[in-house]
Amino acid sequence: MPKMKTHSATKKRFKKLKNKIKFSHAGKRHLLSKKSAKRKRHLRQDSTLCTADVHRIARLLPNS
């Protein structure tokens, strides 16, 4: 059976930590004038994936 290829879109959006997966929030690229300062400040912070989705996303990421 051949090796499974890394999913390129997933590789760009997620970062694998020891036992978690880190990602950046969406919605902070444009149309920022209508968003409140509090909302933009919270979008700056990285977040971790919930445990139910970790296995699904980890399969698409490279082993390293």
PDB file of N, CA, C, O and CB in Angstrom:
ATOM      1  N   MET A   1       0.844  -1.183   0.000  1.00  0.00           N
ATOM      2  CA  MET A   1       0.000   0.000   0.000  1.00  0.00           C
ATOM      3  C   MET A   1       0.893   1.252   0.000  1.00  0.00           C
ATOM      4  O   MET A   1       1.839   1.323   0.785  1.00  0.00           O
ATOM      5  CB  MET A   1      -0.962  -0.005   1.231  1.00  0.00           C
ATOM      6  N   PRO A   2       0.613   2.230  -0.858  1.00  0.00           N
ATOM      7  CA  PRO A   2       1.464   3.425  -0.913  1.00  0.00           C
ATOM      8  C   PRO A   2       1.284   4.317   0.306  1.00  0.00           C
ATOM      9  O   PRO A   2       0.301   4.215   1.041  1.00  0.00           O
ATOM     10  CB  PRO A   2       1.167   4.220  -2.170  1.00  0.00           C
ATOM     11  N   LYS A   3       2.252   5.185   0.496  1.00  0.00           N
ATOM     12  CA  LYS A   3       2.178   6.138   1.604  1.00  0.00           C
ATOM     13  C   LYS A   3       1.036   7.114   1.376  1.00  0.00           C
ATOM     14  O   LYS A   3       0.687   7.416   0.235  1.00  0.00           O
ATOM     15  CB  LYS A   3       3.510   6.899   1.765  1.00  0.00           C
ATOM     16  N   MET A   4       0.455   7.606   2.464  1.00  0.00           N
ATOM     17  CA  MET A   4      -0.610   8.593   2.356  1.00  0.00           C
ATOM     18  C   MET A   4       0.019   9.972   2.204  1.00  0.00           C
ATOM     19  O   MET A   4       0.927  10.334   2.953  1.00  0.00           O
ATOM     20  CB  MET A   4      -1.555   8.542   3.595  1.00  0.00           C
ATOM     21  N   LYS A   5      -0.463  10.733   1.241  1.00  0.00           N
ATOM     22  CA  LYS A   5       0.096  12.062   1.006  1.00  0.00           C
ATOM     23  C   LYS A   5      -0.420  13.061   2.037  1.00  0.00           C
ATOM     24  O   LYS A   5      -1.525  12.917   2.561  1.00  0.00           O
ATOM     25  CB  LYS A   5      -0.242  12.543  -0.411  1.00  0.00           C
ATOM     26  N   THR A   6       0.398  14.073   2.319  1.00  0.00           N
ATOM     27  CA  THR A   6      -0.002  15.164   3.197  1.00  0.00           C
ATOM     28  C   THR A   6      -0.990  16.047   2.470  1.00  0.00           C
ATOM     29  O   THR A   6      -0.805  16.349   1.291  1.00  0.00           O
ATOM     30  CB  THR A   6       1.219  15.982   3.667  1.00  0.00           C
ATOM     31  N   HIS A   7      -2.030  16.462   3.154  1.00  0.00           N
ATOM     32  CA  HIS A   7      -3.026  17.358   2.572  1.00  0.00           C
ATOM     33  C   HIS A   7      -2.492  18.782   2.664  1.00  0.00           C
ATOM     34  O   HIS A   7      -2.307  19.300   3.765  1.00  0.00           O
ATOM     35  CB  HIS A   7      -4.411  17.224   3.297  1.00  0.00           C
ATOM     36  N   SER A   8      -2.241  19.423   1.524  1.00  0.00           N
ATOM     37  CA  SER A   8      -1.545  20.712   1.500  1.00  0.00           C
ATOM     38  C   SER A   8      -2.317  21.824   2.197  1.00  0.00           C
ATOM     39  O   SER A   8      -1.717  22.653   2.882  1.00  0.00           O
ATOM     40  CB  SER A   8      -1.271  21.116   0.078  1.00  0.00           C
ATOM     41  N   ALA A   9      -3.635  21.857   2.035  1.00  0.00           N
ATOM     42  CA  ALA A   9      -4.438  22.900   2.681  1.00  0.00           C
ATOM     43  C   ALA A   9      -4.395  22.748   4.202  1.00  0.00           C
ATOM     44  O   ALA A   9      -4.328  23.741   4.926  1.00  0.00           O
ATOM     45  CB  ALA A   9      -5.898  22.847   2.181  1.00  0.00           C
ATOM     46  N   THR A  10      -4.434  21.514   4.678  1.00  0.00           N
ATOM     47  CA  THR A  10      -4.376  21.262   6.116  1.00  0.00           C
ATOM     48  C   THR A  10      -3.014  21.645   6.673  1.00  0.00           C
ATOM     49  O   THR A  10      -2.915  22.185   7.775  1.00  0.00           O
ATOM     50  CB  THR A  10      -4.676  19.788   6.419  1.00  0.00           C
ATOM     51  N   LYS A  11      -1.968  21.366   5.911  1.00  0.00           N
ATOM     52  CA  LYS A  11      -0.603  21.690   6.324  1.00  0.00           C
ATOM     53  C   LYS A  11      -0.434  23.186   6.547  1.00  0.00           C
ATOM     54  O   LYS A  11       0.302  23.604   7.441  1.00  0.00           O
ATOM     55  CB  LYS A  11       0.400  21.202   5.279  1.00  0.00           C
ATOM     56  N   LYS A  12      -1.122  24.001   5.729  1.00  0.00           N
ATOM     57  CA  LYS A  12      -1.013  25.453   5.839  1.00  0.00           C
ATOM     58  C   LYS A  12      -1.826  26.022   7.000  1.00  0.00           C
ATOM     59  O   LYS A  12      -1.477  27.076   7.532  1.00  0.00           O
ATOM     60  CB  LYS A  12      -1.458  26.096   4.551  1.00  0.00           C
ATOM     61  N   ARG A  13      -2.896  25.347   7.401  1.00  0.00           N
ATOM     62  CA  ARG A  13      -3.831  25.903   8.376  1.00  0.00           C
ATOM     63  C   ARG A  13      -3.630  25.427   9.798  1.00  0.00           C
ATOM     64  O   ARG A  13      -4.044  26.108  10.736  1.00  0.00           O
ATOM     65  CB  ARG A  13      -5.202  25.588   7.966  1.00  0.00           C
ATOM     66  N   PHE A  14      -3.001  24.267   9.984  1.00  0.00           N
ATOM     67  CA  PHE A  14      -2.874  23.675  11.317  1.00  0.00           C
ATOM     68  C   PHE A  14      -1.426  23.393  11.647  1.00  0.00           C
ATOM     69  O   PHE A  14      -0.614  23.137  10.757  1.00  0.00           O
ATOM     70  CB  PHE A  14      -3.691  22.391  11.416  1.00  0.00           C
ATOM     71  N   LYS A  15      -1.097  23.442  12.950  1.00  0.00           N
ATOM     72  CA  LYS A  15       0.252  23.128  13.434  1.00  0.00           C
ATOM     73  C   LYS A  15       0.118  22.077  14.524  1.00  0.00           C
ATOM     74  O   LYS A  15      -0.656  22.241  15.468  1.00  0.00           O
ATOM     75  CB  LYS A  15       0.994  24.414  13.970  1.00  0.00           C
ATOM     76  N   LYS A  16       0.880  20.992  14.387  1.00  0.00           N
ATOM     77  CA  LYS A  16       0.787  19.909  15.349  1.00  0.00           C
ATOM     78  C   LYS A  16       1.673  20.197  16.562  1.00  0.00           C
ATOM     79  O   LYS A  16       2.865  20.467  16.408  1.00  0.00           O
ATOM     80  CB  LYS A  16       1.182  18.575  14.697  1.00  0.00           C
ATOM     81  N   LEU A  17       1.105  20.143  17.751  1.00  0.00           N
ATOM     82  CA  LEU A  17       1.846  20.257  19.001  1.00  0.00           C
ATOM     83  C   LEU A  17       2.012  18.849  19.559  1.00  0.00           C
ATOM     84  O   LEU A  17       1.793  17.874  18.841  1.00  0.00           O
ATOM     85  CB  LEU A  17       1.112  21.204  20.028  1.00  0.00           C
ATOM     86  N   LYS A  18       2.395  18.725  20.830  1.00  0.00           N
ATOM     87  CA  LYS A  18       2.642  17.406  21.386  1.00  0.00           C
ATOM     88  C   LYS A  18       1.399  16.502  21.303  1.00  0.00           C
ATOM     89  O   LYS A  18       1.464  15.413  20.734  1.00  0.00           O
ATOM     90  CB  LYS A  18       3.097  17.535  22.831  1.00  0.00           C
ATOM     91  N   ASN A  19       0.291  16.945  21.860  1.00  0.00           N
ATOM     92  CA  ASN A  19      -0.934  16.143  21.772  1.00  0.00           C
ATOM     93  C   ASN A  19      -2.149  16.996  21.434  1.00  0.00           C
ATOM     94  O   ASN A  19      -3.286  16.602  21.693  1.00  0.00           O
ATOM     95  CB  ASN A  19      -1.176  15.404  23.082  1.00  0.00           C
ATOM     96  N   LYS A  20      -1.898  18.173  20.851  1.00  0.00           N
ATOM     97  CA  LYS A  20      -2.967  19.070  20.443  1.00  0.00           C
ATOM     98  C   LYS A  20      -2.670  19.564  19.034  1.00  0.00           C
ATOM     99  O   LYS A  20      -1.573  19.362  18.512  1.00  0.00           O
ATOM    100  CB  LYS A  20      -3.117  20.261  21.438  1.00  0.00           C
ATOM    101  N   ILE A  21      -3.644  20.204  18.433  1.00  0.00           N
ATOM    102  CA  ILE A  21      -3.451  20.823  17.125  1.00  0.00           C
ATOM    103  C   ILE A  21      -3.883  22.274  17.227  1.00  0.00           C
ATOM    104  O   ILE A  21      -4.995  22.578  17.659  1.00  0.00           O
ATOM    105  CB  ILE A  21      -4.252  20.072  16.010  1.00  0.00           C
ATOM    106  N   LYS A  22      -2.983  23.171  16.820  1.00  0.00           N
ATOM    107  CA  LYS A  22      -3.194  24.611  16.939  1.00  0.00           C
ATOM    108  C   LYS A  22      -3.653  25.163  15.593  1.00  0.00           C
ATOM    109  O   LYS A  22      -3.202  24.713  14.539  1.00  0.00           O
ATOM    110  CB  LYS A  22      -1.898  25.326  17.418  1.00  0.00           C
ATOM    111  N   PHE A  23      -4.559  26.149  15.640  1.00  0.00           N
ATOM    112  CA  PHE A  23      -5.004  26.794  14.418  1.00  0.00           C
ATOM    113  C   PHE A  23      -5.279  28.263  14.690  1.00  0.00           C
ATOM    114  O   PHE A  23      -5.425  28.682  15.839  1.00  0.00           O
ATOM    115  CB  PHE A  23      -6.257  26.100  13.854  1.00  0.00           C
ATOM    116  N   SER A  24      -5.347  29.032  13.622  1.00  0.00           N
ATOM    117  CA  SER A  24      -5.604  30.459  13.713  1.00  0.00           C
ATOM    118  C   SER A  24      -7.054  30.724  13.337  1.00  0.00           C
ATOM    119  O   SER A  24      -7.617  30.015  12.504  1.00  0.00           O
ATOM    120  CB  SER A  24      -4.641  31.258  12.802  1.00  0.00           C
ATOM    121  N   HIS A  25      -7.657  31.728  13.936  1.00  0.00           N
ATOM    122  CA  HIS A  25      -9.063  32.039  13.688  1.00  0.00           C
ATOM    123  C   HIS A  25      -9.266  32.664  12.314  1.00  0.00           C
ATOM    124  O   HIS A  25      -8.375  33.322  11.778  1.00  0.00           O
ATOM    125  CB  HIS A  25      -9.594  32.973  14.765  1.00  0.00           C
ATOM    126  N   ALA A  26     -10.440  32.449  11.760  1.00  0.00           N
ATOM    127  CA  ALA A  26     -10.828  33.053  10.486  1.00  0.00           C
ATOM    128  C   ALA A  26     -11.500  34.388  10.751  1.00  0.00           C
ATOM    129  O   ALA A  26     -11.930  34.659  11.873  1.00  0.00           O
ATOM    130  CB  ALA A  26     -11.770  32.114   9.684  1.00  0.00           C
ATOM    131  N   GLY A  27     -11.593  35.224   9.723  1.00  0.00           N
ATOM    132  CA  GLY A  27     -12.354  36.462   9.824  1.00  0.00           C
ATOM    133  C   GLY A  27     -11.559  37.676  10.250  1.00  0.00           C
ATOM    134  O   GLY A  27     -12.132  38.622  10.791  1.00  0.00           O
ATOM    135  N   LYS A  28     -10.257  37.678  10.024  1.00  0.00           N
ATOM    136  CA  LYS A  28      -9.465  38.845  10.428  1.00  0.00           C
ATOM    137  C   LYS A  28      -8.640  39.430   9.279  1.00  0.00           C
ATOM    138  O   LYS A  28      -7.677  40.160   9.515  1.00  0.00           O
ATOM    139  CB  LYS A  28      -8.543  38.468  11.569  1.00  0.00           C
ATOM    140  N   ARG A  29      -9.014  39.113   8.046  1.00  0.00           N
ATOM    141  CA  ARG A  29      -8.241  39.577   6.891  1.00  0.00           C
ATOM    142  C   ARG A  29      -8.761  40.893   6.321  1.00  0.00           C
ATOM    143  O   ARG A  29      -7.971  41.766   5.963  1.00  0.00           O
ATOM    144  CB  ARG A  29      -8.251  38.523   5.811  1.00  0.00           C
ATOM    145  N   HIS A  30     -10.066  41.040   6.235  1.00  0.00           N
ATOM    146  CA  HIS A  30     -10.622  42.250   5.616  1.00  0.00           C
ATOM    147  C   HIS A  30     -11.967  42.554   6.262  1.00  0.00           C
ATOM    148  O   HIS A  30     -12.475  41.768   7.062  1.00  0.00           O
ATOM    149  CB  HIS A  30     -10.776  42.078   4.066  1.00  0.00           C
ATOM    150  N   LEU A  31     -12.543  43.711   5.904  1.00  0.00           N
ATOM    151  CA  LEU A  31     -13.793  44.199   6.502  1.00  0.00           C
ATOM    152  C   LEU A  31     -13.673  44.318   8.019  1.00  0.00           C
ATOM    153  O   LEU A  31     -14.580  43.939   8.759  1.00  0.00           O
ATOM    154  CB  LEU A  31     -14.958  43.265   6.143  1.00  0.00           C
ATOM    155  N   LEU A  32     -12.534  44.852   8.468  1.00  0.00           N
ATOM    156  CA  LEU A  32     -12.268  44.932   9.906  1.00  0.00           C
ATOM    157  C   LEU A  32     -12.903  46.152  10.551  1.00  0.00           C
ATOM    158  O   LEU A  32     -13.019  46.206  11.776  1.00  0.00           O
ATOM    159  CB  LEU A  32     -10.781  44.950  10.156  1.00  0.00           C
ATOM    160  N   SER A  33     -13.315  47.131   9.759  1.00  0.00           N
ATOM    161  CA  SER A  33     -13.839  48.371  10.342  1.00  0.00           C
ATOM    162  C   SER A  33     -15.168  48.150  11.064  1.00  0.00           C
ATOM    163  O   SER A  33     -15.467  48.850  12.031  1.00  0.00           O
ATOM    164  CB  SER A  33     -14.016  49.425   9.257  1.00  0.00           C
ATOM    165  N   LYS A  34     -15.954  47.200  10.612  1.00  0.00           N
ATOM    166  CA  LYS A  34     -17.247  46.941  11.261  1.00  0.00           C
ATOM    167  C   LYS A  34     -17.126  46.048  12.498  1.00  0.00           C
ATOM    168  O   LYS A  34     -18.079  45.928  13.268  1.00  0.00           O
ATOM    169  CB  LYS A  34     -18.198  46.300  10.269  1.00  0.00           C
ATOM    170  N   LYS A  35     -15.976  45.429  12.692  1.00  0.00           N
ATOM    171  CA  LYS A  35     -15.785  44.537  13.833  1.00  0.00           C
ATOM    172  C   LYS A  35     -15.263  45.317  15.029  1.00  0.00           C
ATOM    173  O   LYS A  35     -14.462  46.240  14.876  1.00  0.00           O
ATOM    174  CB  LYS A  35     -14.818  43.394  13.476  1.00  0.00           C
ATOM    175  N   SER A  36     -15.718  44.946  16.212  1.00  0.00           N
ATOM    176  CA  SER A  36     -15.313  45.655  17.419  1.00  0.00           C
ATOM    177  C   SER A  36     -13.862  45.332  17.773  1.00  0.00           C
ATOM    178  O   SER A  36     -13.313  44.326  17.323  1.00  0.00           O
ATOM    179  CB  SER A  36     -16.240  45.295  18.588  1.00  0.00           C
ATOM    180  N   ALA A  37     -13.259  46.182  18.569  1.00  0.00           N
ATOM    181  CA  ALA A  37     -11.873  45.983  18.985  1.00  0.00           C
ATOM    182  C   ALA A  37     -11.739  44.696  19.790  1.00  0.00           C
ATOM    183  O   ALA A  37     -10.746  43.979  19.666  1.00  0.00           O
ATOM    184  CB  ALA A  37     -11.376  47.184  19.811  1.00  0.00           C
ATOM    185  N   LYS A  38     -12.734  44.408  20.608  1.00  0.00           N
ATOM    186  CA  LYS A  38     -12.709  43.187  21.422  1.00  0.00           C
ATOM    187  C   LYS A  38     -12.723  41.941  20.527  1.00  0.00           C
ATOM    188  O   LYS A  38     -11.996  40.978  20.771  1.00  0.00           O
ATOM    189  CB  LYS A  38     -13.916  43.160  22.398  1.00  0.00           C
ATOM    190  N   ARG A  39     -13.554  41.980  19.500  1.00  0.00           N
ATOM    191  CA  ARG A  39     -13.653  40.847  18.578  1.00  0.00           C
ATOM    192  C   ARG A  39     -12.352  40.633  17.827  1.00  0.00           C
ATOM    193  O   ARG A  39     -11.904  39.496  17.673  1.00  0.00           O
ATOM    194  CB  ARG A  39     -14.793  41.062  17.589  1.00  0.00           C
ATOM    195  N   LYS A  40     -11.733  41.725  17.353  1.00  0.00           N
ATOM    196  CA  LYS A  40     -10.459  41.621  16.621  1.00  0.00           C
ATOM    197  C   LYS A  40      -9.330  41.148  17.537  1.00  0.00           C
ATOM    198  O   LYS A  40      -8.452  40.398  17.112  1.00  0.00           O
ATOM    199  CB  LYS A  40     -10.090  42.980  15.993  1.00  0.00           C
ATOM    200  N   ARG A  41      -9.358  41.586  18.779  1.00  0.00           N
ATOM    201  CA  ARG A  41      -8.340  41.179  19.750  1.00  0.00           C
ATOM    202  C   ARG A  41      -8.436  39.677  20.024  1.00  0.00           C
ATOM    203  O   ARG A  41      -7.412  39.003  20.134  1.00  0.00           O
ATOM    204  CB  ARG A  41      -8.494  41.977  21.066  1.00  0.00           C
ATOM    205  N   HIS A  42      -9.642  39.158  20.134  1.00  0.00           N
ATOM    206  CA  HIS A  42      -9.816  37.726  20.383  1.00  0.00           C
ATOM    207  C   HIS A  42      -9.478  36.884  19.147  1.00  0.00           C
ATOM    208  O   HIS A  42      -9.057  35.735  19.280  1.00  0.00           O
ATOM    209  CB  HIS A  42     -11.250  37.444  20.826  1.00  0.00           C
ATOM    210  N   LEU A  43      -9.658  37.439  17.963  1.00  0.00           N
ATOM    211  CA  LEU A  43      -9.303  36.717  16.747  1.00  0.00           C
ATOM    212  C   LEU A  43      -7.792  36.563  16.586  1.00  0.00           C
ATOM    213  O   LEU A  43      -7.331  35.657  15.892  1.00  0.00           O
ATOM    214  CB  LEU A  43      -9.878  37.428  15.539  1.00  0.00           C
ATOM    215  N   ARG A  44      -7.019  37.447  17.225  1.00  0.00           N
ATOM    216  CA  ARG A  44      -5.559  37.378  17.137  1.00  0.00           C
ATOM    217  C   ARG A  44      -4.990  36.138  17.813  1.00  0.00           C
ATOM    218  O   ARG A  44      -3.947  35.627  17.403  1.00  0.00           O
ATOM    219  CB  ARG A  44      -4.946  38.613  17.753  1.00  0.00           C
ATOM    220  N   GLN A  45      -5.671  35.654  18.844  1.00  0.00           N
ATOM    221  CA  GLN A  45      -5.156  34.528  19.627  1.00  0.00           C
ATOM    222  C   GLN A  45      -5.322  33.223  18.850  1.00  0.00           C
ATOM    223  O   GLN A  45      -6.352  33.002  18.213  1.00  0.00           O
ATOM    224  CB  GLN A  45      -5.879  34.437  20.993  1.00  0.00           C
ATOM    225  N   ASP A  46      -4.304  32.356  18.906  1.00  0.00           N
ATOM    226  CA  ASP A  46      -4.431  31.020  18.324  1.00  0.00           C
ATOM    227  C   ASP A  46      -5.279  30.166  19.257  1.00  0.00           C
ATOM    228  O   ASP A  46      -5.371  30.433  20.455  1.00  0.00           O
ATOM    229  CB  ASP A  46      -3.030  30.367  18.087  1.00  0.00           C
ATOM    230  N   SER A  47      -5.885  29.151  18.695  1.00  0.00           N
ATOM    231  CA  SER A  47      -6.739  28.281  19.485  1.00  0.00           C
ATOM    232  C   SER A  47      -6.352  26.833  19.224  1.00  0.00           C
ATOM    233  O   SER A  47      -5.652  26.540  18.254  1.00  0.00           O
ATOM    234  CB  SER A  47      -8.232  28.522  19.159  1.00  0.00           C
ATOM    235  N   THR A  48      -6.806  25.925  20.086  1.00  0.00           N
ATOM    236  CA  THR A  48      -6.529  24.510  19.876  1.00  0.00           C
ATOM    237  C   THR A  48      -7.805  23.801  19.448  1.00  0.00           C
ATOM    238  O   THR A  48      -8.912  24.177  19.832  1.00  0.00           O
ATOM    239  CB  THR A  48      -5.949  23.866  21.154  1.00  0.00           C
ATOM    240  N   LEU A  49      -7.619  22.787  18.660  1.00  0.00           N
ATOM    241  CA  LEU A  49      -8.726  22.013  18.123  1.00  0.00           C
ATOM    242  C   LEU A  49      -9.358  21.178  19.225  1.00  0.00           C
ATOM    243  O   LEU A  49      -8.661  20.711  20.125  1.00  0.00           O
ATOM    244  CB  LEU A  49      -8.254  21.116  16.968  1.00  0.00           C
ATOM    245  N   CYS A  50     -10.676  20.984  19.165  1.00  0.00           N
ATOM    246  CA  CYS A  50     -11.336  20.144  20.167  1.00  0.00           C
ATOM    247  C   CYS A  50     -10.902  18.694  19.968  1.00  0.00           C
ATOM    248  O   CYS A  50     -10.530  18.296  18.864  1.00  0.00           O
ATOM    249  CB  CYS A  50     -12.891  20.275  20.073  1.00  0.00           C
ATOM    250  N   THR A  51     -10.951  17.922  21.026  1.00  0.00           N
ATOM    251  CA  THR A  51     -10.407  16.555  21.002  1.00  0.00           C
ATOM    252  C   THR A  51     -11.138  15.640  20.018  1.00  0.00           C
ATOM    253  O   THR A  51     -10.553  14.674  19.529  1.00  0.00           O
ATOM    254  CB  THR A  51     -10.473  15.951  22.393  1.00  0.00           C
ATOM    255  N   ALA A  52     -12.400  15.927  19.723  1.00  0.00           N
ATOM    256  CA  ALA A  52     -13.160  15.090  18.784  1.00  0.00           C
ATOM    257  C   ALA A  52     -12.608  15.191  17.369  1.00  0.00           C
ATOM    258  O   ALA A  52     -12.704  14.233  16.602  1.00  0.00           O
ATOM    259  CB  ALA A  52     -14.635  15.487  18.792  1.00  0.00           C
ATOM    260  N   ASP A  53     -12.027  16.343  17.009  1.00  0.00           N
ATOM    261  CA  ASP A  53     -11.536  16.553  15.646  1.00  0.00           C
ATOM    262  C   ASP A  53     -10.044  16.290  15.482  1.00  0.00           C
ATOM    263  O   ASP A  53      -9.547  16.270  14.356  1.00  0.00           O
ATOM    264  CB  ASP A  53     -11.835  17.952  15.217  1.00  0.00           C
ATOM    265  N   VAL A  54      -9.326  16.091  16.572  1.00  0.00           N
ATOM    266  CA  VAL A  54      -7.862  15.965  16.502  1.00  0.00           C
ATOM    267  C   VAL A  54      -7.451  14.782  15.632  1.00  0.00           C
ATOM    268  O   VAL A  54      -6.559  14.921  14.795  1.00  0.00           O
ATOM    269  CB  VAL A  54      -7.268  15.806  17.913  1.00  0.00           C
ATOM    270  N   HIS A  55      -8.076  13.635  15.807  1.00  0.00           N
ATOM    271  CA  HIS A  55      -7.684  12.439  15.065  1.00  0.00           C
ATOM    272  C   HIS A  55      -7.918  12.634  13.558  1.00  0.00           C
ATOM    273  O   HIS A  55      -7.102  12.206  12.742  1.00  0.00           O
ATOM    274  CB  HIS A  55      -8.471  11.208  15.576  1.00  0.00           C
ATOM    275  N   ARG A  56      -9.026  13.276  13.195  1.00  0.00           N
ATOM    276  CA  ARG A  56      -9.373  13.489  11.792  1.00  0.00           C
ATOM    277  C   ARG A  56      -8.370  14.407  11.104  1.00  0.00           C
ATOM    278  O   ARG A  56      -7.963  14.136   9.974  1.00  0.00           O
ATOM    279  CB  ARG A  56     -10.779  14.073  11.677  1.00  0.00           C
ATOM    280  N   ILE A  57      -7.965  15.493  11.769  1.00  0.00           N
ATOM    281  CA  ILE A  57      -7.017  16.441  11.177  1.00  0.00           C
ATOM    282  C   ILE A  57      -5.594  15.882  11.217  1.00  0.00           C
ATOM    283  O   ILE A  57      -4.812  16.121  10.297  1.00  0.00           O
ATOM    284  CB  ILE A  57      -7.077  17.796  11.914  1.00  0.00           C
ATOM    285  N   ALA A  58      -5.251  15.141  12.273  1.00  0.00           N
ATOM    286  CA  ALA A  58      -3.896  14.600  12.405  1.00  0.00           C
ATOM    287  C   ALA A  58      -3.575  13.611  11.280  1.00  0.00           C
ATOM    288  O   ALA A  58      -2.415  13.484  10.889  1.00  0.00           O
ATOM    289  CB  ALA A  58      -3.731  13.914  13.768  1.00  0.00           C
ATOM    290  N   ARG A  59      -4.575  12.917  10.761  1.00  0.00           N
ATOM    291  CA  ARG A  59      -4.349  11.990   9.652  1.00  0.00           C
ATOM    292  C   ARG A  59      -3.905  12.721   8.389  1.00  0.00           C
ATOM    293  O   ARG A  59      -3.193  12.145   7.567  1.00  0.00           O
ATOM    294  CB  ARG A  59      -5.616  11.187   9.368  1.00  0.00           C
ATOM    295  N   LEU A  60      -4.306  13.963   8.219  1.00  0.00           N
ATOM    296  CA  LEU A  60      -3.983  14.732   7.023  1.00  0.00           C
ATOM    297  C   LEU A  60      -2.642  15.449   7.111  1.00  0.00           C
ATOM    298  O   LEU A  60      -2.102  15.884   6.094  1.00  0.00           O
ATOM    299  CB  LEU A  60      -5.063  15.732   6.762  1.00  0.00           C
ATOM    300  N   LEU A  61      -2.100  15.576   8.324  1.00  0.00           N
ATOM    301  CA  LEU A  61      -0.837  16.280   8.527  1.00  0.00           C
ATOM    302  C   LEU A  61       0.346  15.348   8.370  1.00  0.00           C
ATOM    303  O   LEU A  61       0.202  14.137   8.534  1.00  0.00           O
ATOM    304  CB  LEU A  61      -0.804  16.928   9.898  1.00  0.00           C
ATOM    305  N   PRO A  62       1.525  15.896   8.051  1.00  0.00           N
ATOM    306  CA  PRO A  62       2.716  15.046   7.947  1.00  0.00           C
ATOM    307  C   PRO A  62       3.133  14.504   9.317  1.00  0.00           C
ATOM    308  O   PRO A  62       2.721  15.027  10.352  1.00  0.00           O
ATOM    309  CB  PRO A  62       3.879  15.833   7.318  1.00  0.00           C
ATOM    310  N   ASN A  63       3.937  13.471   9.309  1.00  0.00           N
ATOM    311  CA  ASN A  63       4.353  12.838  10.572  1.00  0.00           C
ATOM    312  C   ASN A  63       5.307  13.685  11.384  1.00  0.00           C
ATOM    313  O   ASN A  63       5.357  13.556  12.608  1.00  0.00           O
ATOM    314  CB  ASN A  63       4.996  11.516  10.292  1.00  0.00           C
ATOM    315  N   SER A  64       6.069  14.552  10.729  1.00  0.00           N
ATOM    316  CA  SER A  64       7.059  15.340  11.453  1.00  0.00           C
ATOM    317  C   SER A  64       6.433  16.456  12.251  1.00  0.00           C
ATOM    318  O   SER A  64       7.141  17.211  12.918  1.00  0.00           O
ATOM    319  CB  SER A  64       8.064  15.910  10.501  1.00  0.00           C
TER     320      SER A  64
END
